[in-house]
Amino acid sequence: MRKKHLNIRIIVTDSPPTFLGKRMIKKIASTGMMCTYAPLRALPYVMHDVTKVFIGASALASNGAVIAYAGTALVGMMAKARNIPVLVCAETYVARVQEA
């Protein structure tokens, strides 16, 4: 089977205290895909190359609320300001979220 040559570059942003992006970037790099690791504070410097944003989340509520780690909202707002599509990847769909 012949491999297709796709021009895909992945940028993983990360923030403390969990630094989950470090594990993700190792897995992506092991596949041979071109990838970049950047701390969350470097987001404005890497956004000029971005065409789509994928956000990992714990849950997605029926009202559109996304339950995710700290810094996720910042990534989403910066993408929205630049008219970049944001796709949320979540395992759980919550039918109703109670307001505090």
C-alpha positions as CSV (number, residue, x, y, z in Angstrom):
1,M,0.0,0.0,0.0
2,R,1.3,3.4,-0.9
3,K,1.4,6.2,1.7
4,K,-0.1,9.5,0.8
5,H,2.0,12.5,1.5
6,L,-0.2,14.9,3.4
7,N,1.0,18.4,4.4
8,I,-0.1,18.2,8.1
9,R,1.6,19.9,10.9
10,I,0.4,19.6,14.5
11,I,0.9,22.2,17.2
12,V,0.3,21.0,20.7
13,T,-0.1,23.7,23.4
14,D,0.3,22.8,27.0
15,S,0.1,24.3,30.5
16,P,0.8,23.4,34.1
17,P,0.1,21.6,36.4
18,T,-0.7,18.5,34.4
19,F,1.4,19.0,31.2
20,L,-0.6,16.3,29.4
21,G,0.6,17.7,26.1
22,K,4.1,16.3,26.6
23,R,2.7,12.7,26.5
24,M,0.6,13.6,23.4
25,I,3.5,15.2,21.5
26,K,5.6,12.0,22.1
27,K,2.9,9.8,20.7
28,I,2.4,12.1,17.6
29,A,6.1,12.4,17.0
30,S,6.5,8.6,17.1
31,T,4.2,8.3,14.0
32,G,6.6,10.5,12.0
33,M,4.1,13.4,11.7
34,M,5.5,16.9,11.8
35,C,4.7,18.4,15.2
36,T,5.5,21.4,17.4
37,Y,5.2,21.7,21.2
38,A,4.5,25.1,22.6
39,P,3.6,26.4,26.1
40,L,0.2,28.1,26.4
41,R,1.8,31.5,26.7
42,A,3.3,31.1,23.2
43,L,-0.1,30.6,21.6
44,P,-0.1,34.0,19.9
45,Y,3.2,33.2,18.2
46,V,2.0,29.9,16.7
47,M,-1.6,30.8,15.7
48,H,-0.6,32.3,12.4
49,D,-0.1,28.8,11.0
50,V,-3.3,27.3,12.4
51,T,-6.2,26.3,10.1
52,K,-8.2,24.1,12.5
53,V,-8.3,23.8,16.3
54,F,-9.0,20.5,18.0
55,I,-9.8,20.7,21.7
56,G,-9.9,17.7,24.0
57,A,-12.6,18.0,26.7
58,S,-14.0,16.0,29.6
59,A,-17.6,16.6,28.5
60,L,-19.8,18.5,26.2
61,A,-23.1,19.8,27.5
62,S,-26.3,20.1,25.6
63,N,-26.2,23.9,25.9
64,G,-22.8,24.0,24.2
65,A,-20.7,24.3,27.3
66,V,-17.4,22.6,27.2
67,I,-15.9,21.1,30.4
68,A,-12.2,21.0,30.0
69,Y,-8.8,21.8,31.6
70,A,-7.6,25.3,32.3
71,G,-6.4,27.2,29.2
72,T,-8.9,25.6,26.9
73,A,-11.1,28.7,26.8
74,L,-8.1,30.8,25.9
75,V,-7.4,28.6,22.9
76,G,-11.0,28.7,21.8
77,M,-11.3,32.4,22.1
78,M,-8.1,33.1,20.2
79,A,-9.3,30.8,17.4
80,K,-12.7,32.5,17.3
81,A,-11.0,35.9,17.0
82,R,-9.1,34.7,14.0
83,N,-12.1,32.9,12.4
84,I,-10.5,29.5,12.8
85,P,-12.9,26.5,13.2
86,V,-12.9,24.8,16.6
87,L,-13.7,21.1,17.0
88,V,-14.3,19.6,20.4
89,C,-13.4,16.0,21.1
90,A,-15.2,14.6,24.1
91,E,-16.2,11.2,25.3
92,T,-19.2,12.4,27.4
93,Y,-22.3,14.2,26.5
94,V,-24.1,15.8,29.4
95,A,-27.8,16.4,28.8
96,R,-28.2,19.1,31.4
97,V,-25.7,21.2,33.4
98,Q,-26.9,22.8,36.7
99,E,-25.7,26.4,37.1
100,A,-24.0,27.3,40.3
